[in-house]
């Protein structure tokens, strides 16, 4: 563990890789939710409110993508990765909650 | 209640979590992170389900459609809040070398999902023409 980053210190349990793939899966789930959100927002034809909701959902998706990308890069850097910062976890959760809020407004 | 407020403060403050106890084996932290992500995926799936009810059951009466969608969306919000809260609590317990926190949330969530599913089947079969 003192050789520095590289294949020499690779974890035999592939923990960083598994965590990276978990972030990828979560990004995929967020993408599906965002696609459904855009479909709902643009369902009743083009309207100003629909376009605003659509842009908001796309922005939330991009925000989630940014958080995931940040974390994936940290995990892929090699060596024992740093622990997840609570700020990143909270940002990801806030994106999901804001998407749910958009959904509630669109559905009602 | 004050314990909950303290947890919320920890959501935003990495240095405070790091102040607690010793630094654990990074594999424990990563396993905790994957559990957090699994809960977040569950939350996103519930939110997607809320959208899907609204989109793919258009013949349902308005009240039923909105009620089912809001139930799923509410479950999604609760699930994501619980994901980050449980992650912080587990991270702290790992650092302090304590037992992991027990939770009745999984049982609660499965009951809610089961009830929503049964209601959906009944409503779709009985009230299709709205």
gemmi code that builds the backbone of each chain (N, CA, C; Angstrom):
import gemmi

chains = {
    "A": [
        ("UNK", (0.817, -1.208, 0.000), (0.000, 0.000, 0.000), (0.851, 1.258, 0.000)),
        ("UNK", (2.183, 1.108, 0.053), (3.017, 2.318, 0.092), (3.685, 2.590, -1.250)),
        ("UNK", (3.367, 1.793, -2.268), (4.031, 1.962, -3.561), (3.457, 3.106, -4.381)),
        ("UNK", (2.424, 3.764, -3.864), (1.781, 4.815, -4.648), (0.763, 4.195, -5.577)),
        ("UNK", (0.022, 5.038, -6.299), (-1.030, 4.535, -7.174), (-0.471, 3.701, -8.311)),
        ("UNK", (-1.301, 2.788, -8.803), (-0.872, 1.947, -9.914), (-1.355, 0.534, -9.714)),
        ("UNK", (-1.081, -0.354, -10.654), (-1.573, -1.729, -10.577), (-1.033, -2.469, -9.356)),
        ("UNK", (0.114, -2.046, -8.825), (0.719, -2.761, -7.708), (-0.183, -2.739, -6.476)),
        ("UNK", (-0.968, -1.688, -6.288), (-1.777, -1.579, -5.080), (-3.231, -1.939, -5.373)),
        ("UNK", (-3.496, -2.605, -6.490), (-4.874, -2.885, -6.841), (-5.518, -3.756, -5.770)),
        ("UNK", (-6.732, -3.370, -5.387), (-7.499, -4.096, -4.386), (-8.017, -5.392, -5.009)),
        ("UNK", (-7.686, -6.568, -4.451), (-8.147, -7.821, -5.062), (-9.664, -7.950, -5.053)),
        ("UNK", (-10.349, -7.220, -4.147), (-11.814, -7.259, -4.139), (-12.438, -6.300, -5.125)),
        ("UNK", (-11.617, -5.535, -5.855), (-12.091, -4.564, -6.852), (-13.122, -3.591, -6.271)),
        ("UNK", (-12.921, -3.195, -5.026), (-13.908, -2.311, -4.382), (-14.088, -0.978, -5.114)),
        ("UNK", (-13.005, -0.275, -5.487), (-13.226, 1.002, -6.190), (-13.968, 0.808, -7.517)),
        ("UNK", (-13.638, -0.291, -8.237), (-14.317, -0.530, -9.513), (-15.809, -0.781, -9.294)),
        ("UNK", (-16.104, -1.593, -8.256), (-17.523, -1.883, -8.003), (-18.270, -0.617, -7.629)),
        ("UNK", (-17.616, 0.230, -6.842), (-18.275, 1.472, -6.445), (-18.478, 2.379, -7.656)),
        ("UNK", (-17.471, 2.367, -8.564), (-17.596, 3.184, -9.767), (-18.789, 2.709, -10.603)),
        ("UNK", (-18.924, 1.388, -10.726), (-20.047, 0.856, -11.506), (-21.379, 1.153, -10.821)),
        ("UNK", (-21.378, 1.166, -9.490), (-22.617, 1.520, -8.775), (-23.018, 2.955, -9.119)),
        ("UNK", (-22.023, 3.851, -9.216), (-22.334, 5.236, -9.628), (-22.878, 5.249, -11.051)),
        ("UNK", (-22.304, 4.422, -11.936), (-22.801, 4.354, -13.327), (-24.253, 3.892, -13.357)),
        ("UNK", (-24.558, 2.830, -12.577), (-25.942, 2.343, -12.544), (-26.879, 3.433, -12.054)),
        ("UNK", (-26.433, 4.158, -11.036), (-27.292, 5.204, -10.491), (-27.502, 6.309, -11.518)),
        ("UNK", (-26.438, 6.639, -12.289), (-26.590, 7.629, -13.358), (-27.616, 7.159, -14.380)),
        ("UNK", (-27.582, 5.841, -14.680), (-28.541, 5.288, -15.634), (-29.972, 5.442, -15.105)),
        ("UNK", (-30.178, 5.138, -13.816), (-31.512, 5.309, -13.226), (-31.954, 6.763, -13.326)),
        ("UNK", (-31.037, 7.683, -13.038), (-31.378, 9.102, -13.108), (-31.738, 9.485, -14.537)),
        ("UNK", (-31.043, 8.896, -15.523), (-31.342, 9.209, -16.921), (-32.749, 8.745, -17.291)),
        ("UNK", (-33.117, 7.524, -16.836), (-34.462, 7.021, -17.137), (-35.512, 7.947, -16.535)),
        ("UNK", (-35.294, 8.335, -15.266), (-36.254, 9.235, -14.609), (-36.326, 10.561, -15.359)),
        ("UNK", (-35.170, 11.080, -15.826), (-35.164, 12.361, -16.532), (-35.889, 12.254, -17.864)),
        ("UNK", (-35.708, 11.118, -18.579), (-36.401, 10.939, -19.868), (-37.910, 10.921, -19.646)),
        ("UNK", (-38.358, 10.191, -18.595), (-39.792, 10.161, -18.285), (-40.287, 11.563, -17.928)),
        ("UNK", (-39.446, 12.329, -17.210), (-39.832, 13.691, -16.835), (-40.011, 14.555, -18.070)),
        ("UNK", (-39.067, 14.458, -19.024), (-39.161, 15.267, -20.248), (-40.397, 14.864, -21.045)),
        ("UNK", (-40.674, 13.554, -21.090), (-41.870, 13.080, -21.808), (-43.133, 13.673, -21.182)),
        ("UNK", (-43.189, 13.658, -19.824), (-44.360, 14.224, -19.139), (-44.470, 15.725, -19.390)),
        ("UNK", (-43.326, 16.419, -19.336), (-43.352, 17.882, -19.454), (-43.833, 18.302, -20.839)),
        ("UNK", (-43.456, 17.541, -21.885), (-43.804, 17.929, -23.247), (-45.019, 17.183, -23.766)),
        ("UNK", (-45.775, 16.536, -22.834), (-46.861, 15.668, -23.265), (-47.994, 16.457, -23.920)),
        ("UNK", (-48.448, 17.503, -23.280), (-49.616, 18.244, -23.777), (-49.248, 19.292, -24.817)),
        ("UNK", (-48.314, 19.023, -25.711), (-47.888, 20.024, -26.687), (-46.944, 21.027, -26.064)),
        ("UNK", (-46.370, 21.891, -26.917), (-45.379, 22.856, -26.418), (-46.088, 24.007, -25.724)),
        ("UNK", (-45.658, 24.283, -24.480), (-46.164, 25.465, -23.782), (-45.003, 26.046, -22.990)),
        ("UNK", (-45.140, 27.303, -22.570), (-44.037, 27.951, -21.841), (-43.717, 27.175, -20.566)),
        ("UNK", (-44.783, 26.793, -19.817), (-44.563, 26.064, -18.560), (-43.891, 24.726, -18.825)),
        ("UNK", (-44.347, 24.050, -19.905), (-43.767, 22.751, -20.241), (-42.288, 22.865, -20.559)),
        ("UNK", (-41.924, 23.914, -21.321), (-40.518, 24.081, -21.706), (-39.663, 24.407, -20.486)),
        ("UNK", (-40.207, 25.237, -19.567), (-39.457, 25.569, -18.345), (-39.230, 24.307, -17.513)),
        ("UNK", (-40.300, 23.500, -17.359), (-40.171, 22.261, -16.576), (-39.157, 21.330, -17.222)),
        ("UNK", (-39.203, 21.265, -18.558), (-38.275, 20.406, -19.299), (-36.835, 20.851, -19.049)),
        ("UNK", (-36.595, 22.173, -19.148), (-35.239, 22.700, -18.939), (-34.774, 22.417, -17.519)),
        ("UNK", (-35.708, 22.568, -16.554), (-35.371, 22.330, -15.146), (-34.952, 20.879, -14.925)),
        ("UNK", (-35.723, 19.951, -15.512), (-35.402, 18.526, -15.345), (-34.058, 18.198, -15.990)),
        ("UNK", (-33.811, 18.775, -17.188), (-32.515, 18.539, -17.846), (-31.377, 19.090, -16.985)),
        ("UNK", (-31.605, 20.279, -16.381), (-30.582, 20.860, -15.513), (-30.288, 19.965, -14.322)),
        ("UNK", (-31.360, 19.404, -13.720), (-31.168, 18.504, -12.575), (-30.395, 17.261, -12.983)),
        ("UNK", (-30.710, 16.756, -14.181), (-30.000, 15.576, -14.676), (-28.519, 15.901, -14.863)),
        ("UNK", (-28.238, 17.081, -15.442), (-26.840, 17.484, -15.640), (-26.130, 17.638, -14.295)),
        ("UNK", (-26.859, 18.190, -13.304), (-26.266, 18.337, -11.970), (-25.889, 16.983, -11.389)),
        ("UNK", (-26.788, 16.013, -11.541), (-26.494, 14.669, -11.033), (-25.296, 14.076, -11.764)),
        ("UNK", (-25.262, 14.273, -13.086), (-24.161, 13.759, -13.908), (-22.835, 14.330, -13.434)),
        ("UNK", (-22.852, 15.614, -13.070), (-21.634, 16.284, -12.626), (-21.120, 15.658, -11.323)),
        ("UNK", (-22.052, 15.446, -10.371), (-21.674, 14.815, -9.101), (-21.081, 13.434, -9.353)),
        ("UNK", (-21.776, 12.640, -10.201), (-21.323, 11.270, -10.456), (-19.960, 11.281, -11.140)),
        ("UNK", (-19.793, 12.196, -12.089), (-18.527, 12.248, -12.821), (-17.369, 12.601, -11.884)),
        ("UNK", (-17.623, 13.556, -10.995), (-16.624, 13.957, -10.002), (-16.163, 12.750, -9.184)),
        ("UNK", (-17.149, 11.995, -8.704), (-16.842, 10.855, -7.841), (-16.164, 9.730, -8.629)),
        ("UNK", (-16.636, 9.484, -9.865), (-16.064, 8.413, -10.686), (-14.601, 8.721, -10.978)),
        ("UNK", (-14.293, 10.005, -11.241), (-12.895, 10.368, -11.504), (-12.031, 10.119, -10.279)),
        ("UNK", (-12.581, 10.462, -9.084), (-11.812, 10.239, -7.855), (-11.560, 8.747, -7.639)),
        ("UNK", (-12.561, 7.916, -7.969), (-12.418, 6.473, -7.762), (-11.470, 5.848, -8.784)),
        ("UNK", (-11.416, 6.447, -9.981), (-10.593, 5.869, -11.043), (-9.143, 6.321, -10.944)),
        ("UNK", (-8.826, 7.211, -10.004), (-7.478, 7.785, -9.959), (-6.427, 6.767, -9.533)),
        ("UNK", (-6.841, 5.646, -8.940), (-5.874, 4.643, -8.508), (-5.491, 4.859, -7.054)),
        ("UNK", (-5.021, 3.799, -6.408), (-4.684, 3.902, -4.994), (-5.937, 3.854, -4.154)),
        ("UNK", (-5.806, 3.796, -2.822), (-6.983, 3.800, -1.947), (-7.748, 5.100, -2.136)),
        ("UNK", (-9.001, 5.033, -2.558), (-9.747, 6.260, -2.836), (-10.177, 6.964, -1.553)),
        ("UNK", (-10.341, 8.293, -1.601), (-10.858, 9.012, -0.431), (-12.324, 8.673, -0.207)),
        ("UNK", (-12.794, 8.843, 1.038), (-14.207, 8.577, 1.343), (-15.073, 9.598, 0.628)),
        ("UNK", (-16.329, 9.184, 0.372), (-17.288, 10.080, -0.271), (-17.546, 11.284, 0.639)),
        ("UNK", (-17.487, 12.499, 0.062), (-17.770, 13.695, 0.855), (-19.273, 13.814, 1.061)),
        ("UNK", (-19.730, 14.082, 2.293), (-21.172, 14.217, 2.518), (-21.819, 15.247, 1.605)),
        ("UNK", (-21.030, 16.278, 1.222), (-21.611, 17.305, 0.360), (-22.048, 16.701, -0.989)),
        ("UNK", (-21.220, 15.797, -1.526), (-21.576, 15.157, -2.808), (-22.824, 14.297, -2.641)),
        ("UNK", (-22.868, 13.510, -1.550), (-24.029, 12.652, -1.305), (-25.284, 13.510, -1.205)),
        ("UNK", (-25.191, 14.626, -0.464), (-26.357, 15.494, -0.292), (-26.754, 16.114, -1.620)),
        ("UNK", (-25.771, 16.500, -2.443), (-26.086, 17.096, -3.744), (-26.836, 16.096, -4.621)),
        ("UNK", (-26.376, 14.830, -4.637), (-27.050, 13.809, -5.443), (-28.489, 13.617, -4.965)),
        ("UNK", (-28.663, 13.564, -3.630), (-30.011, 13.365, -3.075), (-30.902, 14.563, -3.382)),
        ("UNK", (-30.323, 15.774, -3.322), (-31.132, 16.970, -3.612), (-31.599, 16.963, -5.060)),
        ("UNK", (-30.736, 16.512, -5.992), (-31.153, 16.408, -7.395), (-32.355, 15.477, -7.515)),
        ("UNK", (-32.279, 14.312, -6.859), (-33.382, 13.347, -6.938), (-34.654, 13.954, -6.352)),
        ("UNK", (-34.517, 14.657, -5.207), (-35.711, 15.224, -4.569), (-36.320, 16.337, -5.402)),
        ("UNK", (-35.459, 17.158, -6.029), (-35.976, 18.233, -6.878), (-36.704, 17.655, -8.081)),
        ("UNK", (-36.190, 16.540, -8.603), (-36.861, 15.873, -9.728), (-38.251, 15.404, -9.291)),
        ("UNK", (-38.338, 14.840, -8.067), (-39.631, 14.396, -7.550), (-40.586, 15.576, -7.391)),
        ("UNK", (-40.043, 16.719, -6.962), (-40.868, 17.926, -6.798), (-41.415, 18.387, -8.147)),
        ("UNK", (-40.529, 18.415, -9.164), (-40.955, 18.740, -10.529), (-42.058, 17.795, -10.961)),
        ("UNK", (-41.876, 16.502, -10.670), (-42.860, 15.493, -11.054), (-44.195, 15.785, -10.404)),
        ("UNK", (-44.166, 16.118, -9.097), (-45.414, 16.403, -8.385), (-46.138, 17.582, -9.030)),
        ("UNK", (-45.374, 18.637, -9.369), (-45.987, 19.816, -9.990), (-46.574, 19.455, -11.358)),
        ("UNK", (-45.830, 18.645, -12.131), (-46.293, 18.275, -13.477), (-47.523, 17.380, -13.417)),
        ("UNK", (-47.542, 16.460, -12.438), (-48.647, 15.497, -12.364), (-49.938, 16.193, -11.926)),
        ("UNK", (-49.831, 17.105, -10.956), (-51.017, 17.820, -10.461), (-51.318, 19.009, -11.346)),
    ],
    "B": [
        ("UNK", (-34.920, 14.367, 18.502), (-35.070, 15.416, 17.476), (-33.740, 16.122, 17.261)),
        ("UNK", (-33.019, 16.448, 18.371), (-31.749, 17.161, 18.214), (-30.719, 16.266, 17.525)),
        ("UNK", (-30.853, 14.944, 17.756), (-29.969, 13.995, 17.073), (-30.185, 14.079, 15.566)),
        ("UNK", (-31.460, 14.217, 15.163), (-31.776, 14.310, 13.738), (-31.192, 15.590, 13.143)),
        ("UNK", (-31.332, 16.701, 13.891), (-30.794, 17.980, 13.402), (-29.279, 17.897, 13.261)),
        ("UNK", (-28.640, 17.214, 14.217), (-27.193, 17.047, 14.162), (-26.793, 16.229, 12.925)),
        ("UNK", (-27.598, 15.185, 12.633), (-27.343, 14.392, 11.427), (-27.445, 15.253, 10.183)),
        ("UNK", (-28.493, 16.117, 10.137), (-28.666, 16.966, 8.955), (-27.451, 17.865, 8.780)),
        ("UNK", (-26.912, 18.378, 9.895), (-25.727, 19.237, 9.776), (-24.551, 18.444, 9.199)),
        ("UNK", (-24.495, 17.147, 9.559), (-23.393, 16.324, 9.061), (-23.489, 16.059, 7.560)),
        ("UNK", (-24.735, 16.154, 7.008), (-24.886, 15.908, 5.573), (-23.990, 16.845, 4.771)),
        ("UNK", (-23.782, 18.047, 5.277), (-23.079, 19.071, 4.501), (-21.636, 19.260, 4.940)),
        ("UNK", (-21.201, 18.557, 5.998), (-19.918, 18.915, 6.612), (-18.971, 17.720, 6.672)),
        ("UNK", (-18.152, 17.545, 5.614), (-17.233, 16.398, 5.609), (-16.236, 16.440, 6.750)),
        ("UNK", (-15.771, 17.632, 7.116), (-14.718, 17.666, 8.132), (-15.267, 17.204, 9.481)),
        ("UNK", (-16.567, 17.440, 9.725), (-17.118, 17.007, 11.012), (-17.241, 15.495, 11.103)),
        ("UNK", (-17.603, 14.856, 9.951), (-17.665, 13.397, 9.970), (-16.274, 12.844, 10.221)),
        ("UNK", (-15.261, 13.500, 9.610), (-13.894, 13.002, 9.756), (-13.350, 13.192, 11.170)),
        ("UNK", (-13.957, 14.123, 11.930), (-13.487, 14.339, 13.306), (-13.821, 13.158, 14.206)),
        ("UNK", (-14.856, 12.389, 13.820), (-15.327, 11.336, 14.701), (-14.427, 10.109, 14.602)),
        ("UNK", (-14.017, 9.543, 15.710), (-13.315, 8.268, 15.739), (-12.085, 8.226, 14.861)),
        ("UNK", (-11.722, 7.000, 14.391), (-10.548, 6.841, 13.552), (-10.935, 6.601, 12.107)),
        ("UNK", (-9.969, 6.731, 11.180), (-10.257, 6.457, 9.779), (-10.360, 4.949, 9.578)),
        ("UNK", (-11.503, 4.453, 9.056), (-11.677, 3.012, 8.894), (-10.977, 2.520, 7.622)),
        ("UNK", (-10.916, 1.211, 7.450), (-10.497, 0.612, 6.187), (-11.368, 1.203, 5.076)),
        ("UNK", (-10.726, 1.659, 3.978), (-11.513, 2.350, 2.951), (-12.569, 1.441, 2.324)),
        ("UNK", (-12.365, 0.088, 2.430), (-13.354, -0.816, 1.834), (-14.690, -0.731, 2.548)),
        ("UNK", (-14.658, -0.477, 3.870), (-15.920, -0.321, 4.601), (-16.660, 0.924, 4.122)),
        ("UNK", (-15.907, 2.011, 3.941), (-16.530, 3.250, 3.468), (-17.126, 3.053, 2.079)),
        ("UNK", (-16.391, 2.338, 1.214), (-16.902, 2.133, -0.146), (-18.145, 1.254, -0.130)),
        ("UNK", (-18.177, 0.224, 0.739), (-19.372, -0.620, 0.834), (-20.566, 0.215, 1.297)),
        ("UNK", (-20.317, 1.109, 2.269), (-21.386, 1.990, 2.749), (-21.858, 2.899, 1.619)),
        ("UNK", (-20.908, 3.382, 0.803), (-21.271, 4.256, -0.318), (-22.128, 3.507, -1.337)),
        ("UNK", (-21.798, 2.216, -1.586), (-22.598, 1.448, -2.550), (-24.001, 1.203, -2.018)),
        ("UNK", (-24.115, 0.997, -0.703), (-25.457, 0.845, -0.127), (-26.261, 2.126, -0.308)),
        ("UNK", (-25.597, 3.261, -0.061), (-26.251, 4.561, -0.269), (-26.741, 4.681, -1.711)),
        ("UNK", (-25.871, 4.296, -2.671), (-26.247, 4.412, -4.082), (-27.410, 3.479, -4.422)),
        ("UNK", (-27.425, 2.275, -3.799), (-28.535, 1.363, -4.061), (-29.850, 1.978, -3.587)),
        ("UNK", (-29.824, 2.628, -2.410), (-31.046, 3.290, -1.923), (-31.432, 4.455, -2.823)),
        ("UNK", (-30.426, 5.174, -3.325), (-30.719, 6.301, -4.216), (-31.346, 5.804, -5.520)),
        ("UNK", (-30.874, 4.647, -6.015), (-31.479, 4.056, -7.214), (-32.920, 3.666, -6.947)),
        ("UNK", (-33.171, 3.106, -5.750), (-34.546, 2.763, -5.388), (-35.424, 4.014, -5.419)),
        ("UNK", (-34.889, 5.106, -4.856), (-35.650, 6.362, -4.839), (-35.918, 6.833, -6.261)),
        ("UNK", (-34.901, 6.781, -7.126), (-35.080, 7.237, -8.511), (-36.092, 6.347, -9.245)),
        ("UNK", (-36.068, 5.028, -8.944), (-37.033, 4.133, -9.579), (-38.451, 4.475, -9.140)),
        ("UNK", (-38.635, 4.806, -7.851), (-39.965, 5.185, -7.369), (-40.429, 6.465, -8.054)),
        ("UNK", (-39.496, 7.433, -8.212), (-39.848, 8.692, -8.888), (-40.216, 8.407, -10.343)),
        ("UNK", (-39.424, 7.549, -10.996), (-39.754, 7.155, -12.366), (-41.118, 6.479, -12.426)),
        ("UNK", (-41.430, 5.651, -11.411), (-42.738, 5.007, -11.344), (-43.862, 6.018, -11.234)),
        ("UNK", (-43.622, 7.102, -10.478), (-44.619, 8.167, -10.371), (-44.911, 8.785, -11.731)),
        ("UNK", (-43.846, 9.092, -12.483), (-44.017, 9.604, -13.844), (-44.765, 8.599, -14.717)),
        ("UNK", (-44.393, 7.310, -14.571), (-44.974, 6.283, -15.434), (-46.468, 6.143, -15.181)),
        ("UNK", (-46.895, 6.186, -13.904), (-48.334, 6.108, -13.603), (-49.060, 7.244, -14.303)),
        ("UNK", (-48.473, 8.449, -14.250), (-49.122, 9.602, -14.868), (-49.195, 9.450, -16.388)),
        ("UNK", (-48.129, 8.870, -16.972), (-48.039, 8.822, -18.430), (-48.771, 7.640, -19.046)),
        ("UNK", (-48.705, 6.475, -18.380), (-49.150, 5.260, -19.045), (-50.499, 4.762, -18.565)),
        ("UNK", (-51.149, 5.479, -17.638), (-52.519, 5.137, -17.242), (-53.417, 6.349, -17.476)),
        ("UNK", (-53.482, 6.850, -18.713), (-54.214, 8.102, -18.951), (-55.724, 7.950, -18.829)),
        ("UNK", (-56.238, 6.698, -18.919), (-57.693, 6.519, -18.863), (-58.225, 6.475, -17.445)),
        ("UNK", (-57.307, 6.508, -16.478), (-57.737, 6.434, -15.082), (-58.385, 7.751, -14.654)),
        ("UNK", (-59.282, 7.655, -13.668), (-59.879, 8.879, -13.127), (-58.771, 9.751, -12.537)),
        ("UNK", (-58.916, 11.085, -12.667), (-57.861, 12.025, -12.284), (-57.394, 11.799, -10.853)),
        ("UNK", (-58.344, 11.658, -9.927), (-57.978, 11.555, -8.509), (-57.118, 10.323, -8.256)),
        ("UNK", (-57.495, 9.190, -8.862), (-56.732, 7.959, -8.646), (-55.333, 8.076, -9.234)),
        ("UNK", (-55.290, 8.619, -10.458), (-53.998, 8.743, -11.141), (-53.043, 9.627, -10.332)),
        ("UNK", (-53.545, 10.801, -9.917), (-52.694, 11.732, -9.172), (-52.345, 11.165, -7.803)),
        ("UNK", (-53.327, 10.498, -7.175), (-53.058, 9.915, -5.852), (-51.965, 8.866, -5.897)),
        ("UNK", (-52.069, 7.956, -6.869), (-51.043, 6.905, -6.987), (-49.687, 7.513, -7.325)),
        ("UNK", (-49.678, 8.469, -8.265), (-48.405, 9.085, -8.659), (-47.773, 9.792, -7.462)),
        ("UNK", (-48.599, 10.540, -6.702), (-48.038, 11.280, -5.558), (-47.546, 10.322, -4.473)),
        ("UNK", (-48.241, 9.186, -4.289), (-47.779, 8.204, -3.300), (-46.395, 7.694, -3.680)),
        ("UNK", (-46.204, 7.374, -4.969), (-44.902, 6.876, -5.418), (-43.838, 7.972, -5.306)),
        ("UNK", (-44.193, 9.211, -5.682), (-43.213, 10.299, -5.609), (-42.835, 10.582, -4.157)),
        ("UNK", (-43.844, 10.558, -3.262), (-43.561, 10.781, -1.841), (-42.637, 9.710, -1.288)),
        ("UNK", (-42.908, 8.447, -1.685), (-42.030, 7.357, -1.252), (-40.615, 7.583, -1.774)),
        ("UNK", (-40.499, 8.096, -3.013), (-39.177, 8.372, -3.574), (-38.429, 9.439, -2.792)),
        ("UNK", (-39.137, 10.504, -2.417), (-38.494, 11.574, -1.647), (-38.029, 11.048, -0.287)),
        ("UNK", (-38.920, 10.316, 0.411), (-38.557, 9.759, 1.718), (-37.349, 8.833, 1.597)),
        ("UNK", (-37.363, 8.029, 0.517), (-36.297, 7.052, 0.325), (-34.956, 7.750, 0.115)),
        ("UNK", (-34.952, 8.850, -0.661), (-33.673, 9.520, -0.907), (-33.188, 10.234, 0.358)),
        ("UNK", (-34.123, 10.826, 1.124), (-33.729, 11.462, 2.392), (-33.133, 10.427, 3.334)),
        ("UNK", (-33.802, 9.282, 3.398), (-33.338, 8.221, 4.281), (-31.981, 7.707, 3.822)),
        ("UNK", (-31.763, 7.681, 2.483), (-30.486, 7.178, 1.957), (-29.321, 7.973, 2.529)),
        ("UNK", (-29.409, 9.308, 2.461), (-28.264, 10.114, 2.909), (-28.159, 10.082, 4.432)),
        ("UNK", (-29.320, 10.055, 5.124), (-29.278, 10.038, 6.582), (-28.668, 8.739, 7.106)),
        ("UNK", (-29.075, 7.620, 6.490), (-28.555, 6.331, 6.923), (-27.064, 6.230, 6.608)),
        ("UNK", (-26.665, 6.797, 5.455), (-25.246, 6.766, 5.082), (-24.400, 7.498, 6.130)),
        ("UNK", (-24.870, 8.693, 6.540), (-24.119, 9.459, 7.544), (-24.038, 8.697, 8.856)),
        ("UNK", (-25.171, 8.086, 9.267), (-25.181, 7.359, 10.544), (-24.250, 6.158, 10.498)),
        ("UNK", (-24.279, 5.422, 9.362), (-23.399, 4.256, 9.231), (-21.941, 4.687, 9.218)),
        ("UNK", (-21.649, 5.757, 8.486), (-20.264, 6.224, 8.381), (-19.730, 6.561, 9.781)),
        ("UNK", (-20.587, 7.214, 10.577), (-20.156, 7.602, 11.925), (-19.966, 6.370, 12.801)),
        ("UNK", (-20.898, 5.412, 12.678), (-20.778, 4.194, 13.493), (-19.509, 3.429, 13.133)),
        ("UNK", (-19.181, 3.374, 11.806), (-17.970, 2.670, 11.385), (-16.741, 3.355, 11.970)),
        ("UNK", (-16.728, 4.686, 11.933), (-15.561, 5.410, 12.434), (-15.389, 5.237, 13.940)),
        ("UNK", (-16.537, 5.160, 14.650), (-16.453, 5.009, 16.109), (-16.304, 3.561, 16.536)),
        ("UNK", (-16.424, 2.623, 15.571), (-16.355, 1.208, 15.918), (-17.587, 0.708, 16.640)),
        ("UNK", (-18.725, 1.403, 16.456), (-19.970, 0.953, 17.094), (-20.718, -0.016, 16.169)),
        ("UNK", (-21.846, -0.568, 16.687), (-22.717, -1.376, 15.840), (-23.383, -0.478, 14.805)),
        ("UNK", (-23.703, -1.030, 13.639), (-24.416, -0.251, 12.627), (-25.841, 0.005, 13.113)),
        ("UNK", (-26.402, 1.169, 12.769), (-27.760, 1.480, 13.224), (-28.787, 0.528, 12.625)),
        ("UNK", (-29.730, 0.088, 13.472), (-30.849, -0.726, 12.975), (-31.897, 0.211, 12.410)),
        ("UNK", (-32.744, -0.311, 11.523), (-33.723, 0.559, 10.885), (-34.975, -0.221, 10.535)),
        ("UNK", (-36.162, 0.413, 10.733), (-37.362, -0.269, 10.266), (-37.834, 0.308, 8.948)),
        ("UNK", (-37.026, 1.169, 8.331), (-37.432, 1.776, 7.057), (-37.659, 0.747, 5.946)),
        ("UNK", (-36.770, -0.271, 5.768), (-37.010, -1.227, 4.679), (-38.375, -1.899, 4.777)),
        ("UNK", (-38.774, -2.310, 5.987), (-40.083, -2.940, 6.160), (-41.194, -1.963, 5.799)),
        ("UNK", (-41.045, -0.709, 6.259), (-42.051, 0.324, 5.985), (-42.196, 0.543, 4.488)),
        ("UNK", (-41.036, 0.671, 3.802), (-41.060, 0.937, 2.360), (-41.709, -0.222, 1.608)),
        ("UNK", (-41.374, -1.466, 2.009), (-41.959, -2.587, 1.268), (-43.457, -2.646, 1.490)),
        ("UNK", (-43.926, -2.290, 2.696), (-45.373, -2.249, 2.927), (-46.030, -1.205, 2.032)),
        ("UNK", (-45.423, -0.007, 1.948), (-46.001, 1.060, 1.126), (-46.057, 0.629, -0.335)),
        ("UNK", (-44.961, 0.034, -0.823), (-44.928, -0.396, -2.228), (-45.975, -1.472, -2.472)),
        ("UNK", (-46.131, -2.417, -1.517), (-47.128, -3.471, -1.679), (-48.526, -2.877, -1.738)),
        ("UNK", (-48.817, -1.919, -0.837), (-50.154, -1.307, -0.825), (-50.411, -0.578, -2.137)),
        ("UNK", (-49.416, 0.204, -2.611), (-49.605, 0.935, -3.870), (-49.841, -0.042, -5.019)),
        ("UNK", (-49.090, -1.159, -5.025), (-49.250, -2.125, -6.108), (-50.643, -2.730, -6.095)),
        ("UNK", (-51.140, -3.124, -4.900), (-52.474, -3.726, -4.811), (-53.529, -2.724, -5.248)),
        ("UNK", (-53.409, -1.465, -4.759), (-54.377, -0.433, -5.142), (-54.359, -0.243, -6.656)),
        ("UNK", (-53.159, -0.254, -7.251), (-53.052, -0.043, -8.687), (-53.763, -1.152, -9.461)),
        ("UNK", (-53.542, -2.414, -9.021), (-54.201, -3.534, -9.699), (-55.718, -3.385, -9.599)),
        ("UNK", (-56.216, -3.109, -8.380), (-57.667, -2.995, -8.174), (-58.233, -1.856, -9.009)),
        ("UNK", (-57.548, -0.696, -8.967), (-58.078, 0.471, -9.668), (-58.080, 0.248, -11.172)),
        ("UNK", (-57.021, -0.367, -11.691), (-56.952, -0.606, -13.133), (-58.019, -1.605, -13.552)),
        ("UNK", (-58.281, -2.640, -12.742), (-59.280, -3.647, -13.101), (-60.695, -3.107, -12.972)),
        ("UNK", (-60.973, -2.371, -11.885), (-62.348, -1.966, -11.591), (-62.698, -0.658, -12.281)),
        ("UNK", (-61.829, 0.335, -12.145), (-62.196, 1.682, -12.581), (-61.573, 2.078, -13.898)),
        ("UNK", (-61.432, 1.114, -14.822), (-60.690, 1.412, -16.047), (-61.347, 2.551, -16.830)),
        ("UNK", (-62.713, 2.528, -16.946), (-63.344, 3.528, -17.808), (-63.469, 4.883, -17.111)),
        ("UNK", (-63.116, 4.923, -15.775), (-63.086, 6.212, -15.071), (-64.453, 6.786, -14.923)),
    ],
}
model = gemmi.Model(1)
for chain_id, residues in chains.items():
    chain = gemmi.Chain(chain_id)
    for i, (resn, *xyz) in enumerate(residues, 1):
        res = gemmi.Residue()
        res.name, res.seqid = resn, gemmi.SeqId(i, " ")
        for name, pos in zip(("N", "CA", "C"), xyz):
            atom = gemmi.Atom()
            atom.name, atom.element = name, gemmi.Element(name[0])
            atom.pos, atom.b_iso = gemmi.Position(*pos), 0.0
            res.add_atom(atom)
        chain.add_residue(res)
    model.add_chain(chain)
structure = gemmi.Structure()
structure.add_model(model)
structure.setup_entities()
